[in-house]
């Protein structure tokens, strides 16, 4: 049996999800030699190399097949975005079952989403083969949504989550080495509700931040609330915490933002 010691350098698998217009695609464009898989046709203002818009699951497999078999200099493949790609997975599940809506697959009762989760897992296995063969980094970009969390030890609260079906979100989070949330720096102020009662109101800003936290998910209404992200490789320890983002591994983050822990 061969014993391996120390860190094993390998291509990175990253999920960055966040708010609209915060600069997710710009961030990914600064990755090493990226090629964008364009699912939502939203890259017109960014100078990147991209595929033509991919509108079917088969189109996506063909694009990955080209990256696998052809000679090229790309080092990173970017999915822009994961939630638009998920629509193609759902379309493929419906096509396989010969139905018009994922809710109707195998008679309904969530079976369509189970089939979609299996297709996600099969697709990521294929993606791993591409990573192993060509040494490509993989970046999934995604939009966000708010979900309510019921906790028996405290009041119900909200958190941000990738805008994917919960099964797909769980699979993708687990598959990626690093998961980041990008949003805008938010402050809170007290508002008088009368009868000597006050409540905290979030006040949004225009400064982009990549939010990082090592313990439990923070409450969105808490002051300076941040969201926990997975960072298995420890790259965040090397991020400069001054007024701009610096190098993170080989990926340069937008200079106008900040990282907070």
N, C-alpha and C positions, 0 to 999 in steps of 0.2 A: 504494500500500500504506500502510495506517495503522499507525503505530508507537505502541505503548502503553508508558508509562513508569511505574515505581513499582508499589506493591501495588495489585491490583485487588480491591476489596471484593466478596465474594460470599458466598452462604449456605454454611454449614459442613457438611461430611459427616464424621461422627465415629463411631468404633467404640470402645466402652468394654466390655471384658470383664473378668471377675474371679471371685473366690471368692463362695460363697454368703453372703448376709446382710451383705455389706460396705457396701451402700448405693448400688448402681448405679441403681436406679429412683428413689431419693430424689435422687440427683445429677441425673438427667435431668429430674425434676419441677421443678428450679430453672432450666431453660432458658427462653428467652423464649416465653411463651404456648404451652406444649406440648399436643399431643393424642397420647395413647398408642394405638397399635394393639396390642390385648391378645390375645396368642396363648396364654398359659399361665395366665391367671386368677389372677395373684398380686399384684394391686394393691389388694386390699381394705383394707389398712391405710394407704394413702397417699392424700392428698387431691389427686386429679388428674382431669382430664377424659379419658375413654377411650371406645373403641368397646366394643360388646358383644364377647364372645369370638369371634375369627375362627377358623374351623375348616377352611376350605378356601382354596386358592390363589385361587379366584374371589372369595371374600369379601374377600380382601386387595386385589385389583384394583378391586372395587367401592368399597372405602373410599378408595382413592387417587383413583378417578374422582370421588367426591364432593368430596374436597379440591381437585381440579382445577377442577371446574365450578361449585361452589356458593360463595356469599358467606360468608366466615367471617373471624375475627380471629386464627386460629392462625398461629404463626410457626415452630413446630418440630413435626416428626412423629417420634415415638419408636417404634421396633420393640422390643417387649418379649416375647420376646427373639429374636435372630437364629437361635439353634439350634432353637427351637420353630417358627419360620417355615420353617426348612429342611425340617422334617418335612412341611410342606404342599407344598413344592416336590417332594419325593420322592413324595408321594401323587399329585401331578399328573402326574409322569413315568410312574408306574405306570398311571394312568388312561389317559394318551395311548397307552401301549403295550399296554393291556388285559392287564396282569399283576398279580399280587398282591404281588410283592416286587421292589424295585429291582434286586436281584441277578439277576433273571430277564429284564430288559429286553434285547431283541435277542439273546437267547441267553446273556447274562451276560458274563463276562470284563471287568467294569468299565464296560460300555457304558452302564449306567443312570446311573452317576455322571458320565459324559461328557455325557449328555443333561441331567442336573441342572445341570451347570456352564453349559451353553448357556442353560438357562432362567433361571439366576441372571443371566447377562449381559443377556439380553433384558429381565428385570425391572428391572435397574438402569438400563437405557436409558430405560425408561418412567418411572422415578423421576427421572431427569435432566430429562425433559420437565416433570414437576411442579415441580421446583426452579426451572427456567427461567421457567415461567409464573407461579408464585405466590411465588417468593422464599423458599421454606421451607428452614430448616435440617433436616438429617436426622441422627438419632442411632440407631445400632444398639446395643442392649445385648446382652450375651451371657455365658454361663457359660464356664468354662475347663476344660481338661483338661491332663494332663501328657503330653508326647511325648518320646521318646528321639531324640537327635541323634548321628549318627555323624560324627566329624570325624577325618580322616586325620592331623591334626597334634596331637591330644590324645586323652585318654580319652573314651569315650562319656559324654554327660551328658544331663540332662533339662532341659526348659524348659516354661513354660506356653504354651498356645496356645488360641485360641478353640475351643470345643467344636463344631466343624463338620467336615465332610469336608474333607480337606486341599485339594482343588481349590476348594471354596467359600471356605475360609478365605483362600486366596491371592487369589482374585478380590475378596473384600470388603476385605481389607487394601489392595490396590492401588487400589480405587475410593475409599476414604475419604481425606480430607485428613489426619486425625489418628487415631491408634490409641493407646489407653491401656489399661493394666492396673491394676486395683484389687485390692488384697489387704490383708493385715494385716502390720504390721511384724514382721519375724522376726529373732531373734538366734541366734547359735550358741555352743555350749559344748563343751569337750573332754570326751570320755568315755574312760575307761581300758578297753582291751580285753584287757589282760594282755600279758605278754612285752614290756613296755616299748613297747607300741603304743597310740596314741590315735587317735580319730576324732572328727570334728566332727558334733554333733547339732543340728538346728534346734530352736529353742524359740519357739513361737508366742506372739503377744501379741494384744491386742484393739484396738490402735490402727490404724484404716484409713489406708492410704497409696495415693496414685497413683504408681506407680513409673515412673521416666523415666530413660533412659540414652541417650547419643548414640553410643556405640561398639558393639562386638559384643554379642550376647546374653550375659548373665552366667550363670555356673553356679549352679544352685539351691543347691548345697551350699557355695558360697563365702560367707564372712562378708559380711553386708550386701548380699547379691546383689539386684540390680535387673534389670528386663527392659527392653530397648530398645523404644521406641515411635516411630512416625512422627509428626512434628510439622512438616508442611511450611509452616505459616503462622507458626511462631515464637511462638505465644501463650504458651508455657511460660516464655519469658524474662520475662514480666510477672507471673508468679506469685510471691506473697510466700512466703518460705521459713521463716517463723517457725512458731509452734506451731499455726497454723490455715491453712486454705486461704482465699484471698481471691478476687477477681474473676478470671475467665479469659474475656476478651472480654466478652460479655453474659451468660455463664453463671456463676452463683455456685455454688461447690462446697461440700460439707458442711463446716461449721465444725469438726467434731470430727476431721477427718483432716489429713494432711500430704502435701506433695509432696516427693519426694526426687529429686535428680539424682546 
